[in-house]
Amino acid sequence: MLFASELNKISNRHHKSQVFDDFLGMAVCAYSLGKSEDIYLDIAKKYNEEELKGFANALGGLVLDHEKQNISVQWKDFLGNYFEEFGQSNSKMGQFFTPTSICNLMAYFTNDNLKEETQTVNDPSCGSSRNLIAHAMKNPNNRFNFFYVGQDLDKRCCLMSVLNFVMFGLSGVVIYMNCLSLEIYGGWRIYMPETLLGVQPLSVDECRRYLFTEKVEEEEPVLVENFPLTLFDV
């Protein structure tokens, strides 16, 4: 994995798990269109100029990793795979993600008969959002016809999910929350890449609207003509 090799270089001076967490945080900021600059700067101050270039190279490597994979044969969750191998050393919450083959099987048995223009697919313990990705990858039109909602108590998993939504072209929200107590800590609205709207941070109240309101009224995003779909053109 290209992005993994770049992160490993930075890990020579910093704890690997912390480097991964900071990569996730800065990468999400990079897609937030200038709305999370304070978060980015707070993370970036821990690293020197060369290391920050390494983080930029890691994000570019992640994009290239996704573009090079043959998703018609088998899609890969690069972020989840990296976390399972390297990222758990100082985690207080053990994470064991469902294998992609099982996610694909569960998605295969999902009834996708559309009763209205857009339906919601939800995973209240989403991890890196493999189940949601599997559903979107089942049919090229699914990511247009379905609104995906991922929820998790582990912020690291939420950030992985946000980036996976971006990489696989899913539209929806990721909510950082306790799904048992319904306590919400924050969230992100992710738009399809063709809209060029990127990732929008959500307040707690905005998260509640997406979760507990029957339908959130939004302005319909305009798709950019001749957008190079690359990976998303499945």
Salt bridges, closest charged atoms under 4 A:
GLU6 OE2 - LYS9 NZ 3.49
ASP21 OD1 - ARG156 NE 2.49
ASP22 OD2 - LYS46 NZ 2.93
ASP42 OD1 - LYS45 NZ 3.01
GLU49 OE2 - LYS53 NZ 3.88
GLU51 OE2 - ARG13 NH1 2.39
GLU51 OE2 - HIS14 NE2 3.10
ASP77 OD2 - ARG130 NE 2.73
GLU84 OE1 - ARG130 NH2 3.11
ASP112 OD1 - HIS135 NE2 2.81
ASP112 OD2 - LYS138 NZ 2.67
GLU194 OE2 - ARG143 NH2 2.31
ASP205 OD1 - ARG208 NH1 2.87
GLU218 OE1 - ARG189 NH2 2.80
